[in-house]
Amino acid sequence: MYRRFGKRACDALGAALLMVALAPVMAAVALAVRAALGRPVLFRQTRAGLGGAPFTLLKFRTLQNGAGDDAARMTRLGRLLRAVALDELPQLVNVLRGEMSLVGPRPLPLDYVPRYSARQALRLTLRPGLAGLAQAAGRNAVPWDARLELDARYAEAPPRIGRDALILMRCAALALMARGAAAPGHATMPIFGKITDKTPG
């Protein structure tokens, strides 16, 4: 049965297979980021994981160094990588480490945790995911209240391999169509509880 330990085994196997299959793509993206933005190629940020425990999330860099909000520092390459979700591929390493799942609520910054309602905090009862129910509904175009409600619904339901497969396919389709990478008027998604272009990714 696809329970927590079965899900973890599927995560590890799936992440390993995806890393092998996508190795040429990841290498090409790394070279492009290195040429366009220099070092470091990877962006690292502390996010809230299972139970709110901190972990270091990995992404390909999409912003120039320096002052200014995300919209001002976003490069053409970075905009493309975010549109098709290629910047998220290094998180397969997070999945292999056991810090993330292939499917689950997206990992958000630690300082969001005290802002959650009791229902919204249900998202912390699961490993965060590379893809999630909220992302399958429209990625960053989904507003915060709806996004966190979808995360809570996912956390309440028992794990099902069929549902997770559909979520992955829906998220992949949206990425291939470059839909939903940004909320209207923002570089990607406004900070939870604020109106700003500085985003959690």
Number of C-alpha atoms within 10 A of each C-alpha: 9 14 12 13 10 12 19 19 16 16 21 21 14 16 22 16 13 13 18 10 11 13 13 11 13 18 11 12 20 19 14 14 23 16 11 16 18 13 12 12 19 17 16 14 16 15 22 23 26 17 14 21 13 16 19 15 23 20 20 25 27 24 20 16 12 8 8 12 14 18 17 14 16 18 17 11 17 20 19 16 21 22 20 19 20 18 25 18 21 19 22 26 17 22 24 20 12 15 22 28 29 28 24 24 30 25 27 20 20 17 11 15 15 9 12 14 10 10 14 19 19 20 28 21 15 21 27 28 22 23 24 26 29 27 27 22 18 20 23 23 19 20 16 16 10 12 22 23 17 22 25 22 15 22 22 14 8 10 16 12 16 10 13 19 13 13 22 19 14 19 25 17 14 20 22 13 11 16 17 23 25 22 17 14 12 18 23 24 25 22 17 18 9 8 12 16 19 18 18 14 20
